[in-house]
Amino acid sequence: MIERHIEKMNIQYPIASVKGDFADRIYGVKGFPSGALVNAAGEVVWMGHPGSVPRDLIEKELEHTAFLP
């Protein structure tokens, strides 16, 4: 399901999906769908509905992120 959304929205940034409740407990997730944007330092800079994350915030955080092949 997430793959269809990524393709439909033409998302070009990395997406991680975590199974189980580990991330839920760490980030305090109470409902679904939920998303968190974690910066290169491992800090949560945004939480909420995945469809409402500000694209400019994603782009700002990606400026400080290195991608390994």
Stockholm file with secondary structure:
# STOCKHOLM 1.0

chainA/1-69         MIERHIEKMNIQYPIASVKGDFADRIYGVKGFPSGALVNAAGEVVWMGHPGSVPRDLIEKELEHTAFLP
#=GR chainA/1-69 SS CHHHHHHHTTCCSCCCCCCSSHHHHHHTCCSSSCEEEECTTSCEEEEECGGGCCHHHHHHHHTTCCCCC
#=GC SS_cons        CHHHHHHHTTCCSCCCCCCSSHHHHHHTCCSSSCEEEECTTSCEEEEECGGGCCHHHHHHHHTTCCCCC
//
